[in-house]
Amino acid sequence: MRNIKIKNSKREIENSGFTLMEILVAISIFMVVAIMSGEFVIMGFRSTTFEAEQETAVRNARRGMEIMVKEIRGANNSERGDYPLAAMEEDNLIYYSDVDDDGYMEKVRYFLDGSLLKKVVTEPGADKSYGGAGATTTISRYVTNKSERIFTYRDSNYAETNNINDVRLINIKLKINVTPERVPNDYDIETDVNLRNLKDNL
C-alpha cells in the first residue's frame, strides 16, 4: 500500500507543473504586454513634454511679436533722412526706429535664420551712418514658416504691394512648432502693424 501512495504522489507532482511550451507562451504574453505598456508610457511622456515645450515656445513668440509690433509701428526716417523702410522681403525686414528710446533712430533688421527669427540693431555713428556692428538677439525660436512668408506688405487699401513707398501696413505671421518632424500641428501667431508715421487713410 505504501508503494502505491508514493507512486500516486509522484504522479500528482509531475501533473501539477508547467510544460516548457506553457512557460514560453506565458513569457511571450508578458513581453508583449510589457512592450505595449512601455510604448504607451513613452508616448504619454513625449506628448506631455511636447505640450510643455510648445506652450513655452508660443508664449515666447507672442512676447517677441509684441516687441516687433511696438518697434515697427514707430518706423521713421533715419538720422540721415533715409526712408523709414530700407528693405522689405518675405522673411527679411529692415527699417529705422528708435527702439531703445534714446532719441536716435536705430537701423533694425528682422530676418529668419533657420528656425530662429533674429533681430539686429545698429546704432547710428558719429556721421549718422549705420556701418557699425549691430547687436543680434533672437526674437523667436522654432519658427516653421518654410515657404509661407513672415512679412506681407500692404498699401492703404489693404492690397498687397511690392512698392516700398506704398506700404502702410505690415502683416506678420509666425508658425511655431517645437517638433515639426514628429507633430505636424503648427501654432499660428498673426498680427497687423500700422506704420503710424506713414499712414494716410488707414
C-alpha positions as CSV (number, residue, x, y, z in Angstrom):
1,M,0.0,0.0,0.0
2,R,2.8,2.4,0.8
3,N,4.4,1.9,-2.6
4,I,1.1,2.8,-4.3
5,K,0.7,6.0,-2.3
6,I,4.3,7.1,-3.2
7,K,3.7,6.4,-6.9
8,N,0.4,8.4,-6.8
9,S,2.2,11.4,-5.1
10,K,4.9,11.5,-7.7
11,R,2.3,11.4,-10.5
12,E,0.5,14.4,-8.9
13,I,3.7,16.4,-8.6
14,E,4.5,15.8,-12.2
15,N,1.0,16.8,-13.3
16,S,0.9,20.0,-11.2
17,G,4.0,21.6,-13.0
18,F,4.1,23.7,-16.2
19,T,5.4,22.4,-19.5
20,L,8.1,24.2,-21.4
21,M,5.6,25.3,-24.0
22,E,3.3,26.8,-21.4
23,I,6.2,28.7,-19.9
24,L,7.3,30.1,-23.3
25,V,3.7,31.2,-24.1
26,A,3.5,32.9,-20.7
27,I,6.8,34.7,-21.2
28,S,5.8,35.8,-24.7
29,I,2.5,37.2,-23.4
30,F,4.3,39.0,-20.6
31,M,6.8,40.5,-23.1
32,V,4.1,41.8,-25.4
33,V,2.2,43.4,-22.6
34,A,5.4,45.0,-21.2
35,I,6.3,46.4,-24.6
36,M,2.9,47.8,-25.2
37,S,2.8,49.3,-21.8
38,G,6.2,50.8,-22.2
39,E,5.3,52.4,-25.6
40,F,2.1,53.8,-24.1
41,V,4.1,55.4,-21.2
42,I,6.8,56.8,-23.6
43,M,4.1,58.2,-25.9
44,G,2.4,59.9,-23.0
45,F,5.7,61.3,-21.8
46,R,6.5,62.6,-25.3
47,S,3.1,64.2,-25.6
48,T,3.4,65.9,-22.2
49,T,6.9,67.1,-23.0
50,F,5.9,68.4,-26.4
51,E,2.9,70.3,-25.0
52,A,5.0,72.0,-22.3
53,E,7.8,72.9,-24.8
54,Q,5.2,74.1,-27.4
55,E,3.5,76.3,-24.8
56,T,6.8,77.9,-23.8
57,A,7.8,78.5,-27.4
58,V,4.4,80.0,-28.3
59,R,4.5,82.2,-25.2
60,N,8.0,83.5,-26.1
61,A,6.9,84.0,-29.7
62,R,4.0,86.2,-28.6
63,R,6.3,88.3,-26.5
64,G,8.6,88.7,-29.5
65,M,5.6,89.6,-31.6
66,E,4.6,92.3,-29.1
67,I,8.1,93.8,-29.3
68,M,8.1,93.7,-33.1
69,V,4.7,95.5,-33.3
70,K,5.8,98.2,-31.0
71,E,9.1,98.8,-32.8
72,I,7.8,98.5,-36.4
73,R,4.9,100.8,-35.6
74,G,7.4,103.6,-34.8
75,A,9.3,103.3,-38.1
76,N,10.6,106.7,-39.1
77,N,13.2,108.4,-41.2
78,S,16.8,107.6,-40.3
79,E,19.2,110.0,-38.7
80,R,20.5,111.0,-42.1
81,G,17.0,111.2,-43.6
82,D,16.6,107.8,-45.2
83,Y,13.1,106.5,-45.9
84,P,11.6,104.6,-42.8
85,L,11.7,101.3,-44.7
86,A,15.0,100.1,-46.1
87,A,14.2,96.5,-47.3
88,M,11.0,94.5,-47.5
89,E,11.2,90.8,-48.2
90,E,9.1,87.9,-47.2
91,D,11.5,86.9,-44.4
92,N,13.7,90.0,-44.1
93,L,12.6,93.4,-43.0
94,I,14.9,96.4,-42.5
95,Y,13.7,99.7,-41.2
96,Y,14.6,102.7,-38.9
97,S,13.1,103.2,-35.5
98,D,14.0,104.5,-32.0
99,V,13.8,101.1,-30.4
100,D,15.7,102.0,-27.2
101,D,14.1,105.4,-26.6
102,D,17.4,107.3,-26.7
103,G,16.2,109.9,-29.1
104,Y,18.1,108.5,-32.1
105,M,16.8,106.2,-34.9
106,E,18.4,102.8,-35.0
107,K,18.6,100.6,-38.0
108,V,16.6,97.4,-37.3
109,R,16.6,94.2,-39.2
110,Y,14.4,91.2,-38.6
111,F,15.3,88.0,-40.5
112,L,14.8,84.3,-40.4
113,D,17.9,82.2,-39.7
114,G,16.9,78.5,-40.0
115,S,14.2,78.2,-37.4
116,L,15.2,81.3,-35.5
117,L,13.7,84.8,-36.0
118,K,16.5,87.2,-35.2
119,K,16.9,91.0,-34.8
120,V,19.9,93.1,-35.5
121,V,20.0,96.7,-34.1
122,T,22.6,99.0,-35.4
123,E,23.2,102.4,-33.7
124,P,23.9,105.5,-35.9
125,G,27.6,106.5,-36.0
126,A,29.0,110.0,-35.5
127,D,28.5,110.7,-39.2
128,K,24.9,109.4,-38.9
129,S,25.8,106.3,-40.9
130,Y,24.9,102.7,-39.9
131,G,28.1,101.0,-40.8
132,G,29.0,99.7,-37.3
133,A,28.5,96.2,-36.0
134,G,24.9,95.6,-34.9
135,A,23.7,93.8,-31.8
136,T,22.0,90.5,-32.6
137,T,19.3,88.9,-30.5
138,T,16.8,86.1,-31.1
139,I,13.2,87.1,-31.1
140,S,11.5,83.7,-31.6
141,R,12.5,80.1,-31.8
142,Y,11.0,77.1,-33.6
143,V,9.7,79.1,-36.5
144,T,8.5,76.8,-39.2
145,N,7.1,79.2,-41.9
146,K,9.2,77.4,-44.6
147,S,7.6,78.5,-47.9
148,E,5.0,80.7,-46.1
149,R,6.1,84.3,-45.8
150,I,6.6,86.0,-42.4
151,F,6.1,89.6,-43.7
152,T,3.3,90.7,-46.1
153,Y,3.3,94.3,-47.1
154,R,0.0,96.2,-47.8
155,D,-1.0,99.6,-49.1
156,S,-3.7,102.0,-47.7
157,N,-6.4,99.8,-49.3
158,Y,-5.0,96.7,-47.7
159,A,-3.9,95.4,-51.1
160,E,-0.6,93.5,-51.2
161,T,2.2,95.7,-52.6
162,N,5.9,95.4,-53.5
163,N,6.3,99.2,-53.8
164,I,8.2,100.3,-50.7
165,N,6.6,103.8,-51.0
166,D,3.1,102.4,-50.9
167,V,3.5,100.3,-47.8
168,R,1.2,101.5,-44.9
169,L,0.7,98.2,-43.1
170,I,2.8,95.1,-42.5
171,N,1.2,91.7,-41.7
172,I,3.4,89.4,-39.6
173,K,2.7,85.7,-39.3
174,L,4.8,83.2,-37.4
175,K,4.2,79.4,-37.4
176,I,5.6,77.8,-34.3
177,N,6.3,74.1,-33.8
178,V,8.8,72.6,-31.4
179,T,9.0,69.2,-33.2
180,P,7.7,69.6,-36.8
181,E,9.1,66.2,-37.8
182,R,7.0,64.4,-35.2
183,V,3.9,66.5,-34.6
184,P,2.7,68.3,-37.8
185,N,0.4,70.8,-36.0
186,D,1.8,74.3,-36.2
187,Y,0.6,77.1,-33.9
188,D,0.0,80.3,-35.9
189,I,0.6,83.8,-34.4
190,E,-0.5,86.6,-36.7
191,T,-1.0,90.4,-36.4
192,D,-1.1,93.6,-38.5
193,V,1.1,96.6,-37.8
194,N,0.1,100.1,-39.0
195,L,3.1,102.3,-39.7
196,R,1.8,105.4,-37.8
197,N,4.3,107.8,-39.3
198,L,3.3,106.8,-42.9
199,K,-0.4,106.1,-42.6
200,D,-2.9,108.1,-44.6
201,N,-6.4,106.8,-44.7
202,L,-5.9,103.6,-42.6
